[in-house]
């Protein structure tokens, strides 16, 4: 049965409200005071955009700062012990629609900005894929897959890598001893290692470390995509999801059977069923929480607009 005009209007209002909420959340996230200082640190990108956001100083004064001069250290990241407890009742999943990916790299840049990563360090990589010489190439983003049966957790000798009740797999770099057993055990090669002292803002050590924000970073430890749990606690989307201009990433709760890319909200299981969703290298039995939709009926022709990495 087709939707009535009222039902369609209500749906449009809900979608519009959701988009406005997400945009406002992204602009205002991280403006609370913690530790007596700004919950913002200056980034290396000083390109002028004209956009201003408000921040609060330690003495309670509101100031305006250009959004291009700051990157977020979120207000809601829990300390190490609390970060091991998942958000109650949640089971987070991600769906990546390969037909929508144009290699815009906005997702990667947003991830790097939020986690204070320099350009050569990446938690999220986008690969050029071609399944056979006769097949068409396509772009494949690959974050950590946050497996339900993660081999990385099993091999860690110091419990630095752990899995939460909400499905997220995180790393505590205060426990990590740099043995890299987890990197060897991960079949998806989604982890990186800090061989050198990480490049970070000079005042980064003033902030309490949290596995939920992955900052401050630490030499001799392993890092990876964390699904931005500090954002999830505020009801906001991970930065890669909200930054993508083409709606490639859907994120949500399997328990609620709902995922969204910020512009549209869909039933998770129906989406996977209707679009032939699959999990990468599922035969390994790790049960990833990331699903892919095949690159059919693509929105964009394939173009190599940026340097690529081979998977």
C-alpha positions as CSV (number, residue, x, y, z in Angstrom):
1,X,0.0,0.0,0.0
2,X,1.4,3.4,-0.9
3,X,2.0,6.0,1.8
4,X,-0.6,8.7,2.3
5,X,0.4,12.4,1.9
6,X,0.3,12.9,5.7
7,X,2.6,10.0,6.2
8,X,5.0,11.2,3.6
9,X,5.0,14.7,5.1
10,X,5.7,13.3,8.6
11,X,8.5,11.2,7.2
12,X,10.0,14.2,5.5
13,X,9.7,16.3,8.7
14,X,11.4,13.5,10.7
15,X,14.2,13.2,8.1
16,X,14.8,17.0,8.1
17,X,14.8,17.1,11.9
18,X,17.3,14.3,12.0
19,X,19.6,16.0,9.6
20,X,19.4,19.3,11.5
21,X,20.1,17.5,14.8
22,X,23.1,15.7,13.4
23,X,24.5,18.9,11.9
24,X,24.0,20.9,15.1
25,X,25.5,18.1,17.1
26,X,28.6,18.0,15.0
27,X,29.0,21.8,15.4
28,X,28.4,21.9,19.2
29,X,30.0,18.6,20.3
30,X,33.0,19.0,22.6
31,X,32.2,22.5,23.9
32,X,31.7,21.5,27.5
33,X,34.5,22.2,30.0
34,X,36.5,19.3,31.4
35,X,39.7,19.6,33.4
36,X,39.3,23.4,33.6
37,X,40.3,24.1,30.0
38,X,39.0,24.2,26.5
39,X,37.7,20.9,25.0
40,X,39.3,21.9,21.8
41,X,42.9,21.8,20.5
42,X,44.3,23.7,17.6
43,X,44.9,21.8,14.4
44,X,47.5,22.3,11.7
45,X,44.9,23.3,9.1
46,X,44.5,27.1,9.2
47,X,42.5,27.5,5.9
48,X,39.9,30.3,6.3
49,X,36.3,29.2,6.0
50,X,34.6,32.1,7.8
51,X,32.5,29.7,9.9
52,X,32.7,30.4,13.6
53,X,31.9,28.2,16.6
54,X,31.6,29.0,20.3
55,X,33.9,27.6,22.9
56,X,34.2,28.3,26.7
57,X,37.4,29.3,28.4
58,X,38.4,28.1,31.9
59,X,37.0,31.3,33.5
60,X,33.6,30.8,31.9
61,X,33.8,33.2,29.1
62,X,32.4,32.4,25.6
63,X,34.7,33.0,22.7
64,X,34.3,32.6,19.0
65,X,36.9,30.5,17.1
66,X,37.1,29.7,13.4
67,X,36.0,26.1,12.8
68,X,38.9,25.6,10.4
69,X,41.4,26.3,13.3
70,X,40.2,23.6,15.7
71,X,39.8,19.9,15.9
72,X,37.6,18.1,18.5
73,X,38.7,16.4,21.7
74,X,35.3,15.2,22.7
75,X,33.8,16.1,26.1
76,X,32.3,12.7,26.7
77,X,35.1,10.2,26.4
78,X,35.3,8.0,29.5
79,X,38.5,7.1,31.4
80,X,40.1,3.7,30.9
81,X,38.1,1.7,33.4
82,X,34.7,3.1,32.4
83,X,35.4,2.8,28.7
84,X,35.3,-1.0,29.0
85,X,31.6,-0.9,29.7
86,X,29.5,-0.7,26.6
87,X,26.4,1.5,26.2
88,X,23.6,-0.5,27.7
89,X,21.2,-2.3,25.3
90,X,23.2,-1.4,22.1
91,X,24.8,-3.6,19.5
92,X,26.4,-1.3,16.9
93,X,26.7,-2.1,13.2
94,X,27.9,-0.4,10.1
95,X,26.8,-0.8,6.5
96,X,29.0,0.5,3.7
97,X,27.3,1.0,0.3
98,X,30.1,0.5,-2.2
99,X,27.8,1.8,-5.0
100,X,27.9,5.2,-3.4
101,X,31.7,5.6,-2.8
102,X,33.5,8.1,-5.1
103,X,36.8,8.2,-3.2
104,X,36.0,11.7,-1.9
105,X,38.1,10.9,1.2
106,X,36.0,13.2,3.4
107,X,35.5,10.2,5.8
108,X,39.2,9.7,6.2
109,X,40.0,13.4,6.7
110,X,37.3,13.6,9.4
111,X,38.6,10.6,11.2
112,X,42.2,12.0,11.1
113,X,41.0,15.4,12.4
114,X,39.0,13.9,15.3
115,X,41.7,11.5,16.4
116,X,44.5,14.1,15.9
117,X,46.2,12.0,13.2
118,X,48.8,13.4,10.8
119,X,48.2,12.8,7.1
120,X,50.4,9.7,6.9
121,X,48.5,7.9,9.7
122,X,45.1,6.5,8.9
123,X,42.5,4.4,10.9
124,X,40.2,4.3,7.8
125,X,41.6,3.4,4.4
126,X,39.9,3.4,1.0
127,X,41.2,0.8,-1.4
128,X,40.8,0.4,-5.2
129,X,39.3,-3.0,-5.8
130,X,38.8,-5.1,-8.9
131,X,37.6,-8.6,-8.4
132,X,38.8,-9.8,-11.8
133,X,40.4,-8.4,-15.0
134,X,37.0,-8.4,-16.7
135,X,35.2,-6.7,-13.8
136,X,34.9,-3.0,-13.2
137,X,37.0,-1.5,-10.4
138,X,35.3,0.2,-7.4
139,X,36.3,1.9,-4.1
140,X,36.2,0.0,-0.8
141,X,36.5,1.8,2.5
142,X,37.9,-0.4,5.3
143,X,37.6,0.6,9.0
144,X,38.1,-1.8,11.8
145,X,35.4,-4.4,11.5
146,X,34.7,-4.7,15.2
147,X,34.2,-8.5,15.1
148,X,31.9,-10.4,17.4
149,X,34.6,-13.0,17.7
150,X,37.7,-10.9,17.5
151,X,41.0,-12.8,17.3
152,X,42.9,-9.7,18.4
153,X,41.3,-9.8,21.8
154,X,42.1,-13.5,22.3
155,X,45.9,-13.0,21.8
156,X,46.5,-9.9,23.8
157,X,48.5,-10.9,26.8
158,X,47.7,-7.8,28.9
159,X,44.0,-7.2,28.2
160,X,44.8,-4.0,26.3
161,X,42.5,-5.0,23.5
162,X,39.0,-5.6,24.7
163,X,35.4,-6.1,23.4
164,X,32.5,-4.3,25.0
165,X,28.9,-5.3,25.4
166,X,27.8,-2.9,22.6
167,X,30.0,-4.6,20.1
168,X,32.9,-2.2,20.0
169,X,36.5,-3.4,20.1
170,X,38.8,-0.9,21.6
171,X,42.4,-0.5,22.7
172,X,43.7,0.8,26.0
173,X,47.2,2.2,25.2
174,X,47.9,2.5,29.0
175,X,47.9,-1.3,29.1
176,X,49.4,-1.9,25.6
177,X,53.0,-3.2,25.7
178,X,53.6,-3.0,22.0
179,X,54.0,-6.8,21.4
180,X,51.8,-6.4,18.2
181,X,50.3,-9.9,18.7
182,X,46.9,-8.3,17.9
183,X,48.2,-7.0,14.6
184,X,49.4,-10.4,13.7
185,X,46.1,-12.0,14.7
186,X,43.9,-9.5,12.8
187,X,43.2,-10.9,9.3
188,X,42.0,-7.5,8.0
189,X,45.1,-5.5,8.6
190,X,43.2,-2.6,10.2
191,X,45.6,-1.8,13.0
192,X,48.6,0.5,13.0
193,X,51.6,0.9,15.3
194,X,53.2,4.0,16.7
195,X,56.9,3.4,15.9
196,X,57.8,7.0,16.7
197,X,56.5,9.7,19.0
198,X,53.1,10.7,17.6
199,X,52.8,14.2,16.2
200,X,50.2,15.9,18.5
201,X,49.4,19.4,19.7
202,X,51.8,20.6,22.4
203,X,49.1,20.7,25.1
204,X,47.6,17.3,24.4
205,X,49.0,15.7,27.5
206,X,46.9,18.1,29.6
207,X,43.9,15.9,28.7
208,X,43.0,12.6,30.4
209,X,43.6,9.6,28.1
210,X,40.6,7.6,27.1
211,X,40.2,4.5,24.8
212,X,36.9,6.1,23.7
213,X,38.7,8.9,21.9
214,X,42.1,7.2,21.3
215,X,43.8,10.4,22.5
216,X,46.4,11.3,23.6
217,X,48.4,8.9,21.4
218,X,51.4,7.0,22.7
219,X,54.7,5.8,21.2
220,X,55.1,2.0,21.1
221,X,51.3,1.2,21.1
222,X,48.8,-0.1,18.6
223,X,45.9,2.0,17.3
224,X,42.9,1.5,15.1
225,X,39.4,2.7,14.2
226,X,37.2,2.9,17.3
227,X,33.8,3.8,15.9
228,X,33.9,7.1,17.9
229,X,32.2,5.9,21.1
230,X,32.5,9.4,22.6
231,X,30.2,10.6,19.9
232,X,27.8,7.6,20.3
233,X,27.3,8.4,23.9
234,X,25.8,11.8,22.8
235,X,23.5,10.1,20.3
236,X,25.7,11.3,17.4
237,X,27.2,9.4,14.5
238,X,30.8,8.5,14.0
239,X,32.8,11.2,12.2
240,X,33.3,9.1,9.0
241,X,29.5,8.7,8.7
242,X,28.5,12.3,9.2
243,X,31.4,13.6,7.0
244,X,30.6,11.5,3.9
245,X,28.9,13.6,1.2
246,X,27.5,10.7,-0.6
247,X,25.8,8.7,2.2
248,X,28.2,5.7,1.8
249,X,28.1,4.8,5.5
250,X,25.1,3.7,7.4
251,X,25.5,3.3,11.2
252,X,23.1,2.1,13.8
253,X,21.9,-0.4,16.4
254,X,21.2,-4.1,15.4
255,X,19.0,-4.4,18.5
256,X,16.7,-1.7,17.2
257,X,17.1,-3.0,13.6
258,X,17.9,0.6,12.4
259,X,20.7,2.3,10.6
260,X,21.2,5.8,9.2
261,X,23.6,7.7,7.1
262,X,22.3,11.0,8.4
263,X,19.9,11.6,5.5
264,X,17.9,8.5,5.5
265,X,17.1,5.9,8.2
266,X,16.4,2.3,7.2
267,X,15.7,-1.1,8.7
268,X,19.1,-2.8,9.0
269,X,18.1,-6.4,8.3
270,X,15.8,-5.4,5.4
271,X,18.6,-3.3,3.9
272,X,21.0,-6.2,4.1
273,X,18.4,-8.6,2.6
274,X,17.3,-6.3,-0.2
275,X,20.8,-5.2,-1.3
276,X,22.6,-8.6,-0.9
277,X,24.7,-7.4,2.0
278,X,27.8,-9.4,3.0
279,X,30.6,-9.4,5.4
280,X,34.2,-9.2,4.3
281,X,36.0,-12.6,4.5
282,X,33.1,-14.0,6.5
283,X,34.4,-17.5,6.1
284,X,37.0,-16.7,8.7
285,X,34.3,-16.9,11.4
286,X,35.2,-13.6,13.1
287,X,31.6,-12.3,12.6
288,X,32.3,-8.7,11.7
289,X,30.0,-5.9,12.7
290,X,30.6,-4.2,9.3
291,X,28.5,-5.2,6.3
292,X,29.1,-4.2,2.6
293,X,26.5,-3.6,-0.1
294,X,27.8,-4.6,-3.6
295,X,29.0,-2.0,-6.0
296,X,26.0,-2.3,-8.4
297,X,24.0,0.6,-10.0
298,X,26.8,2.9,-8.9
299,X,26.1,6.6,-8.4
300,X,29.4,7.7,-10.0
301,X,31.7,6.4,-12.7
302,X,35.0,5.1,-11.4
303,X,37.7,7.7,-11.5
304,X,41.1,7.6,-9.9
305,X,41.2,11.1,-8.4
306,X,43.7,10.4,-5.7
307,X,46.6,8.1,-4.9
308,X,45.4,4.7,-4.0
309,X,46.5,1.8,-1.9
310,X,46.5,-1.9,-2.9
311,X,44.7,-4.1,-0.4
